[in-house]
Amino acid sequence: MYKRQEIKFVSSENFTAQVDSGLVWSAAADSLKNGYINIDRNKTGESITVTPEVFNDLDNSVGSPDGKKAIVGLSKYGLDINQKDYKLYVNDDDSLYTSNNPGGAGTLSLNGSLRNANDLNAVISIYCSAGETGNTFTVTGTNAIGSTVTEQITGVASSNTAVGSTKFTTITSITSSVTASGNINIGTIGQNNINDDDSLVEWTSFSSGSITMDGVLSTSNYLGAKIKIKSQQDTTGTSFVVAGLDLNNEVLTETITGSNGGIVTTSNIFKSVTSINSSGTNNGNIRIGTEAADGDWNTAIDANALNIDTQKDISLSLIHI
């Protein structure tokens, strides 16, 4: 029989609400101590296997600069809840136009890394280094259903940022109404799916050397994902070198061989990707994306091998895995 009830937490100590400060030790500090894990013992209890519990999906409607972590309750509840799917909050202040003075009124020559992205799902931000209150920036593009949309964003005072309200999927053009007073940055603010087959590189042909990253998550500083490469033709003669940071902010590099019209995936989990290079045979088109890797770990404890024989010793081993 199953009985649905609420759980009440009682503490013998007084405390105030806080996140990752004071005496609070949340999963942001160590997810193994405050996360959901599954512990399996063999019949004699001497061997223990520990794996994380992974949820299919949680509420992705929460918008926060903390992105996925805030969505799954890490900062609010102090728990690391693993997910198979989630959205990342991406705020890139020069993804469409890097700091420059656009000069006279007219169409800006967009030069940001996401200027050609096809799934931005973002509003537009415009940083003004000088006063631009008399300047109107007209943004034209498409929305999620492919319809053309236009938004006019009025410039702001020196060293401030104007943020639009229309969500764009692609950007066609951005124009200014008068001569700019100084440098401006134009960027994007949005939430994007982690499971996306072109989140780092959209369909492109390639040659030996650096591959330009133009996908919507290519500028994200938190991915928590494995990297996957889809080949349209035979790229089994190509080596792809993915470089970036791991979840501990350590430099991480992995080389994977292409496929014959299929998908290959890294074995490592990347927090961020700084570059992707290819060498060997270049053939056809590829796209490079991300795959959620929350909970992609396991560990085992063998009491015999460790020469431990009490529940306390085994518990201590679990704490220090």
Helices and strands as residue ranges (DSSP letters): H 31-34, E 37-41, E 47-52, E 54-55, H 68-71, H 74-77, E 82-83, E 87-100, E 106-107, E 122-128, E 136-142, E 148-154, E 160-163, E 170-176, E 184-193, E 196-205, E 209-210, E 225-231, E 238-245, E 251-257, E 263-265, E 272-280, E 285-292, E 299-302, H 303-306, H 311-319
